[in-house]
Amino acid sequence: MRIIACLLAAIACGGPMRPREVRASARGGAVEVSWRSNAAASRVQLADLDSGTPVGEPVVVRGSRAVLPGSASGVWVDALPGGRAVGVVGAGDEGGTGATWQIFAPWDFRRGALSATFPDLASGERLGVLLVNYAGADGAPAEVMIDGTSDVPEVPAQVVSGLAAVFPALHEAARAREAALALEAPAPMEQLQARSSFCVVRGLDFSHHLRKPATLALATAHASIYLDDDDLGEYEGPVLQPLAQAFEDRVWPAITSAFGAPTDVDGDGKLLVLITHELGAHLNGGWLIGYFGNADLVRARDDSAQCTAGGSNHAEIVYLNDPRNGAANGYAAADLFATVYPATVAHELQHLLNFAHRCVQRPCEGPEEIWINEALSKVAEDLAGYGWNAAGGRAEGAAYLGHPGAEMRGYDGRSLTRWEGDPIGNYQGAHSFLRLFTDRAGPDLPGRIAGGTGGVSGLESALGIPLPMAMAEWASALMLSNEPGSPYSFSGSAWSPLHERLRHLDTRAPGPVSLRHDGIAAVMSGPGLGGPARVTVRSREETPPYVVVVRADAQLPTH
């Protein structure tokens, strides 16, 4: 059992007396802990980080150091009186234990180096090294050396999964919650042909708005769908019906159940959806399928003739691109209205609800951090049943994961938290990060994150573990998901058919690496030689990376 040394208050506890800079390492059958605090006394407790349960007995100490017998994955330190800090317990500076999974902390480095020793690495067994550059410098250099294994083969072996079990899909849990809402029949749809006009941006240029006349083409119990008048000739017959039906049957109940009821700043009780070509056919090498604008909730309505007074429509509104621009990017209209548009509305509706709860319903301290917000919206697609490889879901996720290894640059060279708009390294990385923990904790987790205090502290409170440990577990799943003995795996059926792609980390042979801020890098050894082995990591950075070392029997790919 992996354990942490923890303080006896909830991870969400704060306060002026909250301990800081908790450092804990294994040494000689005990855990040495140090921290900074202004409190006269502190209570220190080992705990199992994954389960959030205490291990052993707490100790109360005066000062800022303690030694607790036993082993642990983390530590709680509670100021008396005051709040709690949670720290990761590193494997120490004595070479670790040779266990299947170990994490070494930045403070375990000595004179710029860290070692993990293995007295007897089985023949054919491999060592994987994950560098988690939490809070580290962007572009930080490091070097990984592995002794006692064969050279890494130039051509990676094919990966064959050893797992055939199927777990309940995440969106199936959302379906159970929908049933509780007693949606016995589809909501009525009205074709009203009412006219209105909206302020719209071209692409994502929010410095300039256009006034666009639009027609109300379809209304349901919770949505009003408008079409740009310039695009009306593109729509024939009941083309909007699949979008409207999917919204009422799947998107609305799943997203509002998970993230709460929306605000109603315009007093009409509905989400407005405007479909317009003004979003453009191409943007940054792709195309913009839809967006939500914060100003629509917090600024007064712009009634100027040319939308020169801020461009707010003062409504709960989501904008979608039109089918003609979709066709220019290879999307058939039927697919857009059946899956892509509903998934996009689910994604943008989470953004809308998130901002509304933070900045309309309570004093605004700013929106959620981008990477957390986007992770929530990607999982919102899952909750509505449009996740990667989900039944009736979107195809681009499966296509992305299906790229041959040589073409797929999945996570190496990206930062988890520094948003750069990269559809693979940012969106899919943030998606897989939160999906791992939603698989583990259940579909209520995204709502707890969205309803929390926000930022990394709010995320850590909902997860129950510090972000560097969460990143280490995520990186481990990306490398080993569903392999025999893997401690961390993606478990939803929407993921498991492609888990061998999810764990594809562009692993490399031992040698020098360059790390992104809050990024990960993966190194894989060749087969063991049936004797002792050693991993050495060198870093001269002020904040070295966390280092995860795993033992793997699987023939994992290297690049």
N, C-alpha and C positions, 0 to 999 in steps of 0.2 A: 504494500500500500504506500503510495506517495503521500507525503504529509507536509504541512507547512507549520511554521511557528507563528502563531497569531495572537492578537490581543483579544480580550474577551468581550469587546463591544462589536456592534454590527459594522460591516465595512463602510456603510454609508455614514457612520457617525463622524462628525467633524468637531468643530469648536476651536477656540483659541489655544487650548492645551493639547491639541492633537500632536502625537509624536511625528518626527520627520526623519527622513534618511535612514530607514531601517535596513540594517545589513545583517544577514544571518548565513552561517556556513557550517557544514558538518565537519567535525574534527574529533577524532579519537572516541567514537561512540556517543558523542553528544553534539548539541547545536550551540554554537557561540553566537550571541546576538548583541548588537550595539545599535544605538539610535540617538537622536537628539530630541530633547524635550525640556521645557521649563517647569514641568511638574515635579513635585517633591518625591513622588513615588509612581511606579508603574507596575502593571500586572502583565505578565508575559505568559503566553500559552502556545504550545505546539498544536497544530491543527492539520487535518487533511484538507488540502486546498480544493480538491475537486468536489468533495462532499460537503465542505463547509462545517465539519464537525471537529470538536477539540480532541486532542490526543494527550493522554497523560494528565498530570495535575499542573495547574498554573502556579507561578511563583510571583510574589510581590517583592520588588526590590527598590531601594533608594539609589539614585544615580541613573546611569544610562547603559549598563552592561549586564548581561545575564548569561549563564550557562545552564542549559536544560538537558537532562539525560534523554537519550533516545534519538530517533531519526525523524525527519519531517520534510515536507515540501514547501512549507512556508511558516510564517510566524505572525501572530496578532500581538500588538503592543498597545495596551490601554493606559492612557494617562489617568492618574487618580488625583483629582477629578479631571475629566476631559474626554476626548474622543479617541478613536482607534486608528492605528495604521496597520496595514497588512504588508508583509514583506515576503519575498521569495527566499527559500533556503538553498544556497548554492552547494554543490557537491564538495567544495573545499579545495585546498591547495596541496592535498596529499595524493592526488591521482585518482580520486573517486573510488567507487566500489566495484567497478566492472559490471554493473547491472545492465539490463537490457536498455533502459532509458535513464539518462542522467542529464541534469541541467547544472551548468556552472555559471556563476554570476560574475559580473564585471569585477567585483572585489576579490574574486578568487585568483585573479592574475597576480603573478609575482615577477617583478622586473620585466614586465611586458610579455610574459609568457604564461601559458597554462597547459597542463598535461593531464591526460586521462589514460590510465594504464589498464591493460587486460592481460592477466597472467596466462590465460589459455584461451586463445581465440580459435574456434574450431576451423578445420579445413573447409574452405568454401564459404564460411561466414564472412559477412562484410560489415564495415563500419561506416555509418553515415554521420556526417557532421553538419549541423545547422547553425549558422551564425545569425543571431537575431539582434540587429543593430538598434535596439530600443534607445531612443533619445541620443543616439550617437551622431557624429558629424556626417554630413552628406559627402560621399566619395571617400569615406575612411578606408585606408588600406589595411589588410590583414593577410596572414599567411597560414595555411593549414598543411601540416606534414603528417603522414601516417606511415609508421614503420611496422613490419611484421605481416604485410599483405602483399599479394601479387600486384603487378602494374595493372592499371585500369585498361581493359581492352578497348581498342579503337572503335569497334563496332558494337553498340550495346545489344545485349540479348533481348529477345522479345519477352514482354511481360505477359504472364498468364495468371489471371486471378484465381485464388484458391477459395473464393467465397461465392456461393450461389444463392444465399438466403435473401429473401425480399422482405423489407421492413415497410410498415405503413408509410405512405407518402405524406409529406407535411400538409399538402392541400386536402388530403382526406380528413385530417383532424379538423381543418376549417369547415369541411362539409358537415361534420357532426355538430359543430356549433351553429351552422346555418339551420339545421333541422330544428334546433331549439328555438329558433326565431319564428317557427311555424309559417314558413313561406310555402303555403300549400298550392298556390297557383301563380302564374306569371303576373307581374304587375300590369295594369292596363296601359296601353300606349295610344297616344293621341297624335294625329297629324293635323297641326293647327295652322301652318302657313303664316304665323304672325311675323311682323317685321321688327327689327331693332338694328342697332349699330354698335360696334365695339372698337376700342383702341387696340391695335395689334402691332407687334414689332416684326421686322423682316429678319429672318435668322434669329440671332440672339442679340441684336443691336438695340439695347434698351435706351440708348440715347436718342432714338427717333421712333415715333409712333405714327401709325396711319389710322385714319378712321375708315372702317369697313362696314358697309351695310350688310346685313345678314338676315336670313329667313329661318324661323323656328320650324324645323322639318319634322321633329318628333319629340314628344314629351312622355315621360314615364313617371312613376310615383316619386322618384328621387332625382331625376335628371331632365334637363331641357337641352336638346341637341340642335345647334344652329349650323347652317351652312353659309359660307361666304357667297354673296349673291353673284360674284364673278365666276363662281365654280358650279352654279346650279345645273348647267348643261351636262356635267359629268355623271350625274346620278340618275339611274334608271330603276324603276320598280322599288321593291322593298329592300334596297341594299343596306339601309341603316338598321334593319330589324335585328340582325345577329349581334351588333354592338349593343343596342338597347336591351335586348334580352340577356346578354351576358352580363351587362352592368347590373341589372336588377337581380338576376339569379345567382351571380357569383361574386362580382367585384364589390358591390355595395355591402352585402351582409358580411363578407369576409373581412374587409378593410375596416369598417366601422366597429365590428366586433373586436378586432385586434387593437385598434388605435383610438377608438372613441368616436362619439358623435361630432359632426362638424359644427362650426359656427354658422351663423346666418346673417352676415353683415348687410345684405340687401333685402332681407325679410321675405324672400320668396320660398324658402325652405327647400331649395334644390341646388344641385351642382349644375353649372352651365358648362357645356362642351361646345366649343367653336372649332369647326373644321375649315381650314383655309390654306390656300396654296402659298400664302405669304411667308410661311416658315422656310420655304426654299427647297430646291431639289438637292443641293449639296452643301455640306458644312464640315470643314476640317477633315476632308477625306471620306466622309460618310454622309448621313442625312439626319436631320432633326425630326424625330417622329412626333414629339410633343413636349410641352413645358407647362410649368406653373410659375407665375410671377408673384413675389411677396407683396408688391405694391398694391395688388388688387384687393388685399385684405385690410391694409392699414392706411391707405390714402383715400381722400374723398374722390368721388367719381369725377372724371374729366369730361365735361360736357362741351368743351370747345370744339369748333368745327373741324379743326385739323389735329386734335389730340395734342395740343401744345402746353397743356396744364398738368403734366405729369404722367398722363397716359393710363391712369387707373380706371378700371371698369367697376370697382368697388363691389365685388361679388366673389363668391366661391366659383372660380372658373378655371378650366383646363383647356389648353389649346392643342389641337391635333393637326398634323400635316394632311394634305389631301391625297386622294388615290392617284392622281396624275403624277405627282412627285414620287409617290411610292412605286409606281410602275417604272419610273426612270431609274430606280434603285433595285429593280428585280422583284418587286412584291406585287402579287395579284390582288385585285380589289377584294376578292372573296376571303383571302387569307388575312388581309388587313382588318376587315370588319369582324372576322370570326375570332382571331387570336391576338394579332399585334396591337390593334387599338384597345381592346379590353385590358391587355397586360399593361399598356402604357398608361391608361387611365388609373389602374390600380397603383402603379408606380408614382404618378403625379399626385394622386389623391393622398397618399401617405405624406408627401412633401407638404401639401396643403394643410392637412390635419396637424402635422408636426409644428408648422409655423403658427397656425391659428392658436394652438394650445399654449405656445410659448409667448406669443407677441400680441394676441388679441384678448385672450381670456385672462391674462395676468400681465403685470408690468414686464415689458420686453427687455431682456438682457442680451438679445441677439439670437440669431438662428442657431440650430444645431451645427456642430462641426460637419463639414461637407462629407467626409468619408463615412462618418457614422450615419448621416442622413441618407446617403446613397445606398449604404448597406441595408438600411431599413426598407428603402423603397424596392430594392431588388428582392428582398425576402417577402415584401408585400405581394409581389408578383407570384411568388411560390404559394403564399397563403390563399390567393385567389384561384390557384390551379393553373398558372401559366409559367411555371418554372422550367428550368432546363430539363428536357426529356420527360416532363410531366405529361400525363394523358391530356390531349387537347391543348398542349402548351406551345410555347414559341420554339421555333426551329433553330434560331441562330446560336443558342447556347450549346446545343448538341453539335452543331456544325463546328463551333469554336473548339470544343473538346475533342472533336474527331480529327483535327489537323494532325498530320504526321509530325513526329517529334522534331524533325529538323526544321519544320516551318513554324513551330509553336514556341514563342518566347513568352511563357506564361507569367512568371513572377520575378525571376531573377532580374535585377536592375530596376525594380520598381520600389516605391515607398508605399506602405499601407496607408499612412495618414496624410502624406503630402499630396494633395489632389492635383493631378495634371491632365485630367480628362481622357486618359488612355483607356479605351474600352476593354482591354485585357488586363493590364496591370493594375488599374484602379477599380473599375466597375466589377470585373469578375473576381479580382482579389478581395475587395471588400465584401462582395456577395458570398464567396466561399467562406470567408472568416466568420461572418455572422451566421451563415447557414450551419456551420459545424456546431456552434453552440446552441442554435435553435433545435437541431436534431437531438442534442443531448438534453436540453432543459424543457423542450416542448414549445408549442406555438404561442404560448403566452409571453415568452421572453421578449420578442420585439416590442410588444406593447409596454412592457415594464421599462425597457430602455427609453422608448419615446416619451413615456410619462414621467421620467425621472428628472434629475437635476441638469442633465445635459453634459456634453463634453466627455472627456476621458474618465473623470471621476464618477459621472453618472453611469457610464458603461461598466466600469469596474464594480460599482455597487450592484448593478443588475446581474453581472456575471458571477460575482462573488470571489473573483480572483484579480490580481493586478494585471495590467495590460501586458507587461513583458512575459508573464507566464502564459497568458492567453495566446500571445503571438507564438510562443514556443510550442504550445499544443497544436495550434493551427498549422505551423510549419511541419510538425511531425505527421499530422494527418495528410498534408500535401505530399509528403514523401512515402508514407507507409499505409495509407488508408486501406483497411480491409485485408491487409496481409496477415497471415497467422502471427499472433503475438503482438500485433500493433496496439499500442495503448490508446490511440485516438483514431477514430474513423468517422467518415461521413456515413450516416446510417439510413437516411430517407431513401425510399425506392426511386425517387426522382433523381437521386445521385448515383446509387450503387451500380447501375449498368455501365457507367462511365468513370467509375472511381479510379481506374488505372490511368485515365487522362488527368483527373483532378490532382493526383499525386505527382504529376509530371512537373518537376521543379527546375528543369534545365540543370540537373546536377552535373557537376564538373569533377575532373580529377584533382587530386591534391595539388596545391600550389598557391600563388597569390590570388587574392580576390579584392574587389572594390565594392564597398557596401553603401547602400542608400540609407539616408535617415529613416528610421523606422521600417527598414527593409530587411529581407532575409536572403541568405545565400546558402546553397546546399552543395556539399562535397561528398562524394561517394568513393570508397576505397575499392580496390580489386579484392578477389577472394582471399580469405585468411590462409595462412600456411600451416596451421595446426600447432601453434606455439604462442609465445607472448607477442603482444602488439601494443603500440603506443600512438596516441593522437597528441600532437603538439600544435597549439594555436598561438601565433604571435600577433600582438597589437601594441603599438606605442601610443594609441589614442588616450586622451584624458578620460574618456568614457569608453572602455572596450565593450565588445558585444557580449551578450549572453551566448553561451555555447551549449547546444544540445548534442549529445553523442548517443547514437542508437546502434544496437546490434541487429542485423537483419539477415535472415536466411534467404530472403527472396532475391531473385535475379532482377534487381531494380535497374532501370536505365541510367546511363551516364552519357554526358554530352560534352 
